[in-house]
Amino acid sequence: MAKSRNNLLGVGGQRKKLSRAEQQGAGTARDSDRKVAEDKKQELVRKMRERAEAQAATAAEQDAPPAQS
């Protein structure tokens, strides 16, 4: 006899139990840690881009022939 495809009990996985604070709308510490990590990453990327642009600008100035008057 073929397997029954109608029994989907447990197919979607289990839900995480929410703490009282989470049920009342407060986020977890993990969420705030992710936010802090994302902010740090964005700041680092911004600094790296600024450094790369500055290096490219100085390299372009050094490679350019001096202006004649």
N, CA, C and O atoms as a GROMACS GRO file, in nm:
protein
  276
    1MET      N    1   0.083  -0.117   0.000
    1MET     CA    2   0.000   0.000   0.000
    1MET      C    3   0.088   0.125   0.000
    1MET      O    4   0.193   0.126   0.065
    2ALA      N    5   0.048   0.227  -0.070
    2ALA     CA    6   0.127   0.350  -0.083
    2ALA      C    7   0.127   0.429   0.047
    2ALA      O    8   0.033   0.420   0.126
    3LYS      N    9   0.232   0.505   0.066
    3LYS     CA   10   0.241   0.589   0.185
    3LYS      C   11   0.139   0.701   0.177
    3LYS      O   12   0.110   0.753   0.069
    4SER      N   13   0.087   0.737   0.290
    4SER     CA   14  -0.009   0.847   0.295
    4SER      C   15   0.066   0.980   0.293
    4SER      O   16   0.158   1.001   0.372
    5ARG      N   17   0.028   1.070   0.204
    5ARG     CA   18   0.090   1.201   0.194
    5ARG      C   19   0.011   1.307   0.271
    5ARG      O   20   0.048   1.424   0.271
    6ASN      N   21  -0.098   1.266   0.335
    6ASN     CA   22  -0.183   1.362   0.403
    6ASN      C   23  -0.136   1.394   0.545
    6ASN      O   24  -0.178   1.494   0.603
    7ASN      N   25  -0.050   1.312   0.600
    7ASN     CA   26  -0.005   1.333   0.736
    7ASN      C   27   0.120   1.421   0.735
    7ASN      O   28   0.230   1.371   0.716
    8LEU      N   29   0.103   1.551   0.755
    8LEU     CA   30   0.215   1.645   0.750
    8LEU      C   31   0.255   1.693   0.889
    8LEU      O   32   0.311   1.802   0.904
    9LEU      N   33   0.226   1.613   0.990
    9LEU     CA   34   0.258   1.651   1.126
    9LEU      C   35   0.409   1.667   1.142
    9LEU      O   36   0.485   1.574   1.113
   10GLY      N   37   0.453   1.782   1.189
   10GLY     CA   38   0.594   1.805   1.216
   10GLY      C   39   0.677   1.842   1.095
   10GLY      O   40   0.799   1.850   1.106
   11VAL      N   41   0.617   1.865   0.980
   11VAL     CA   42   0.694   1.893   0.859
   11VAL      C   43   0.759   2.030   0.864
   11VAL      O   44   0.870   2.048   0.812
   12GLY      N   45   0.694   2.128   0.926
   12GLY     CA   46   0.746   2.264   0.925
   12GLY      C   47   0.849   2.295   1.031
   12GLY      O   48   0.891   2.410   1.043
   13GLY      N   49   0.893   2.198   1.107
   13GLY     CA   50   0.988   2.225   1.213
   13GLY      C   51   0.918   2.274   1.338
   13GLY      O   52   0.795   2.277   1.344
   14GLN      N   53   0.995   2.312   1.436
   14GLN     CA   54   0.937   2.357   1.562
   14GLN      C   55   0.964   2.504   1.581
   14GLN      O   56   1.066   2.557   1.536
   15ARG      N   57   0.872   2.570   1.649
   15ARG     CA   58   0.890   2.711   1.678
   15ARG      C   59   0.971   2.727   1.805
   15ARG      O   60   0.966   2.645   1.896
   16LYS      N   61   1.046   2.834   1.808
   16LYS     CA   62   1.127   2.864   1.926
   16LYS      C   63   1.036   2.916   2.037
   16LYS      O   64   0.944   2.994   2.012
   17LYS      N   65   1.063   2.873   2.157
   17LYS     CA   66   0.988   2.922   2.271
   17LYS      C   67   1.029   3.066   2.298
   17LYS      O   68   1.148   3.095   2.306
   18LEU      N   69   0.933   3.155   2.312
   18LEU     CA   70   0.963   3.294   2.338
   18LEU      C   71   0.965   3.322   2.488
   18LEU      O   72   0.881   3.272   2.562
   19SER      N   73   1.061   3.400   2.530
   19SER     CA   74   1.065   3.441   2.670
   19SER      C   75   0.956   3.545   2.695
   19SER      O   76   0.895   3.596   2.601
   20ARG      N   77   0.934   3.575   2.820
   20ARG     CA   78   0.831   3.675   2.852
   20ARG      C   79   0.865   3.810   2.793
   20ARG      O   80   0.777   3.880   2.744
   21ALA      N   81   0.992   3.846   2.796
   21ALA     CA   82   1.034   3.976   2.741
   21ALA      C   83   1.010   3.981   2.590
   21ALA      O   84   0.965   4.082   2.537
   22GLU      N   85   1.040   3.871   2.523
   22GLU     CA   86   1.017   3.867   2.378
   22GLU      C   87   0.869   3.871   2.344
   22GLU      O   88   0.830   3.931   2.244
   23GLN      N   89   0.786   3.808   2.427
   23GLN     CA   90   0.643   3.810   2.404
   23GLN      C   91   0.587   3.951   2.419
   23GLN      O   92   0.488   3.986   2.355
   24GLN      N   93   0.649   4.030   2.504
   24GLN     CA   94   0.602   4.166   2.528
   24GLN      C   95   0.664   4.267   2.433
   24GLN      O   96   0.642   4.387   2.447
   25GLY      N   97   0.741   4.220   2.336
   25GLY     CA   98   0.793   4.308   2.233
   25GLY      C   99   0.938   4.347   2.250
   25GLY      O  100   0.994   4.413   2.162
   26ALA      N  101   1.001   4.309   2.359
   26ALA     CA  102   1.142   4.342   2.376
   26ALA      C  103   1.225   4.243   2.296
   26ALA      O  104   1.196   4.124   2.294
   27GLY      N  105   1.327   4.293   2.230
   27GLY     CA  106   1.414   4.207   2.151
   27GLY      C  107   1.511   4.131   2.240
   27GLY      O  108   1.525   4.161   2.359
   28THR      N  109   1.578   4.036   2.183
   28THR     CA  110   1.675   3.959   2.258
   28THR      C  111   1.809   4.030   2.258
   28THR      O  112   1.831   4.122   2.178
   29ALA      N  113   1.897   3.989   2.344
   29ALA     CA  114   2.032   4.044   2.347
   29ALA      C  115   2.104   4.007   2.218
   29ALA      O  116   2.188   4.082   2.168
   30ARG      N  117   2.070   3.891   2.164
   30ARG     CA  118   2.132   3.848   2.039
   30ARG      C  119   2.099   3.944   1.926
   30ARG      O  120   2.184   3.973   1.842
   31ASP      N  121   1.976   3.994   1.923
   31ASP     CA  122   1.938   4.090   1.819
   31ASP      C  123   2.020   4.218   1.831
   31ASP      O  124   2.065   4.272   1.730
   32SER      N  125   2.038   4.266   1.953
   32SER     CA  126   2.116   4.389   1.971
   32SER      C  127   2.263   4.364   1.937
   32SER      O  128   2.330   4.452   1.884
   33ASP      N  129   2.313   4.245   1.968
   33ASP     CA  130   2.451   4.212   1.932
   33ASP      C  131   2.470   4.211   1.781
   33ASP      O  132   2.571   4.257   1.729
   34ARG      N  133   2.371   4.158   1.710
   34ARG     CA  134   2.379   4.157   1.564
   34ARG      C  135   2.380   4.299   1.510
   34ARG      O  136   2.453   4.330   1.416
   35LYS      N  137   2.298   4.385   1.570
   35LYS     CA  138   2.291   4.525   1.527
   35LYS      C  139   2.426   4.593   1.547
   35LYS      O  140   2.475   4.664   1.459
   36VAL      N  141   2.487   4.570   1.664
   36VAL     CA  142   2.618   4.629   1.693
   36VAL      C  143   2.722   4.577   1.595
   36VAL      O  144   2.804   4.654   1.545
   37ALA      N  145   2.720   4.448   1.568
   37ALA     CA  146   2.816   4.390   1.475
   37ALA      C  147   2.797   4.447   1.335
   37ALA      O  148   2.895   4.475   1.266
   38GLU      N  149   2.674   4.465   1.293
   38GLU     CA  150   2.646   4.522   1.161
   38GLU      C  151   2.694   4.667   1.154
   38GLU      O  152   2.750   4.709   1.052
   39ASP      N  153   2.674   4.742   1.261
   39ASP     CA  154   2.721   4.881   1.265
   39ASP      C  155   2.873   4.889   1.256
   39ASP      O  156   2.927   4.973   1.185
   40LYS      N  157   2.941   4.800   1.329
   40LYS     CA  158   3.087   4.797   1.324
   40LYS      C  159   3.136   4.763   1.184
   40LYS      O  160   3.232   4.822   1.134
   41LYS      N  161   3.069   4.668   1.120
   41LYS     CA  162   3.108   4.628   0.985
   41LYS      C  163   3.090   4.743   0.887
   41LYS      O  164   3.176   4.767   0.802
   42GLN      N  165   2.978   4.813   0.898
   42GLN     CA  166   2.952   4.926   0.809
   42GLN      C  167   3.058   5.035   0.828
   42GLN      O  168   3.104   5.095   0.731
   43GLU      N  169   3.095   5.061   0.953
   43GLU     CA  170   3.197   5.161   0.981
   43GLU      C  171   3.331   5.119   0.923
   43GLU      O  172   3.403   5.202   0.866
   44LEU      N  173   3.366   4.993   0.937
   44LEU     CA  174   3.492   4.942   0.883
   44LEU      C  175   3.494   4.953   0.731
   44LEU      O  176   3.594   4.994   0.673
   45VAL      N  177   3.384   4.917   0.667
   45VAL     CA  178   3.376   4.926   0.521
   45VAL      C  179   3.390   5.072   0.476
   45VAL      O  180   3.457   5.101   0.377
   46ARG      N  181   3.327   5.163   0.549
   46ARG     CA  182   3.336   5.305   0.515
   46ARG      C  183   3.480   5.353   0.524
   46ARG      O  184   3.528   5.424   0.435
   47LYS      N  185   3.550   5.316   0.632
   47LYS     CA  186   3.689   5.357   0.650
   47LYS      C  187   3.778   5.299   0.540
   47LYS      O  188   3.866   5.367   0.487
   48MET      N  189   3.754   5.173   0.505
   48MET     CA  190   3.835   5.109   0.400
   48MET      C  191   3.814   5.179   0.266
   48MET      O  192   3.909   5.199   0.191
   49ARG      N  193   3.689   5.216   0.236
   49ARG     CA  194   3.662   5.286   0.111
   49ARG      C  195   3.730   5.422   0.108
   49ARG      O  196   3.785   5.463   0.007
   50GLU      N  197   3.724   5.493   0.221
   50GLU     CA  198   3.789   5.624   0.228
   50GLU      C  199   3.939   5.612   0.207
   50GLU      O  200   3.998   5.692   0.135
   51ARG      N  201   4.002   5.512   0.267
   51ARG     CA  202   4.145   5.490   0.251
   51ARG      C  203   4.178   5.456   0.105
   51ARG      O  204   4.276   5.505   0.050
   52ALA      N  205   4.097   5.371   0.045
   52ALA     CA  206   4.122   5.331  -0.094
   52ALA      C  207   4.108   5.452  -0.187
   52ALA      O  208   4.187   5.468  -0.280
   53GLU      N  209   4.006   5.535  -0.162
   53GLU     CA  210   3.988   5.654  -0.245
   53GLU      C  211   4.104   5.751  -0.227
   53GLU      O  212   4.150   5.811  -0.325
   54ALA      N  213   4.153   5.767  -0.104
   54ALA     CA  214   4.265   5.857  -0.078
   54ALA      C  215   4.391   5.806  -0.146
   54ALA      O  216   4.467   5.884  -0.204
   55GLN      N  217   4.414   5.674  -0.140
   55GLN     CA  218   4.531   5.618  -0.206
   55GLN      C  219   4.521   5.632  -0.358
   55GLN      O  220   4.621   5.660  -0.424
   56ALA      N  221   4.404   5.613  -0.412
   56ALA     CA  222   4.385   5.628  -0.556
   56ALA      C  223   4.408   5.773  -0.597
   56ALA      O  224   4.465   5.799  -0.703
   57ALA      N  225   4.364   5.866  -0.516
   57ALA     CA  226   4.381   6.008  -0.548
   57ALA      C  227   4.528   6.047  -0.544
   57ALA      O  228   4.575   6.120  -0.631
   58THR      N  229   4.602   5.999  -0.444
   58THR     CA  230   4.744   6.033  -0.436
   58THR      C  231   4.823   5.966  -0.548
   58THR      O  232   4.918   6.023  -0.601
   59ALA      N  233   4.783   5.844  -0.583
   59ALA     CA  234   4.850   5.776  -0.694
   59ALA      C  235   4.822   5.847  -0.826
   59ALA      O  236   4.912   5.855  -0.910
   60ALA      N  237   4.704   5.898  -0.846
   60ALA     CA  238   4.672   5.971  -0.966
   60ALA      C  239   4.748   6.101  -0.972
   60ALA      O  240   4.790   6.143  -1.080
   61GLU      N  241   4.766   6.166  -0.860
   61GLU     CA  242   4.843   6.293  -0.856
   61GLU      C  243   4.989   6.267  -0.886
   61GLU      O  244   5.052   6.348  -0.955
   62GLN      N  245   5.046   6.157  -0.838
   62GLN     CA  246   5.185   6.127  -0.861
   62GLN      C  247   5.210   6.084  -1.006
   62GLN      O  248   5.315   6.113  -1.062
   63ASP      N  249   5.113   6.016  -1.065
   63ASP     CA  250   5.129   5.969  -1.203
   63ASP      C  251   5.106   6.080  -1.305
   63ASP      O  252   5.155   6.069  -1.418
   64ALA      N  253   5.036   6.183  -1.270
   64ALA     CA  254   5.004   6.291  -1.364
   64ALA      C  255   5.130   6.374  -1.390
   64ALA      O  256   5.204   6.406  -1.297
   65PRO      N  257   5.154   6.409  -1.516
   65PRO     CA  258   5.271   6.495  -1.545
   65PRO      C  259   5.248   6.634  -1.489
   65PRO      O  260   5.133   6.678  -1.479
   66PRO      N  261   5.354   6.703  -1.453
   66PRO     CA  262   5.337   6.837  -1.399
   66PRO      C  263   5.278   6.932  -1.503
   66PRO      O  264   5.307   6.921  -1.622
   67ALA      N  265   5.197   7.022  -1.457
   67ALA     CA  266   5.132   7.117  -1.548
   67ALA      C  267   5.232   7.221  -1.595
   67ALA      O  268   5.308   7.275  -1.514
   68GLN      N  269   5.233   7.250  -1.724
   68GLN     CA  270   5.322   7.351  -1.779
   68GLN      C  271   5.249   7.484  -1.789
   68GLN      O  272   5.131   7.490  -1.822
   69SER      N  273   5.324   7.592  -1.759
   69SER     CA  274   5.259   7.723  -1.769
   69SER      C  275   5.322   7.810  -1.873
   69SER      O  276   5.278   7.923  -1.893
   0.00000   0.00000   0.00000
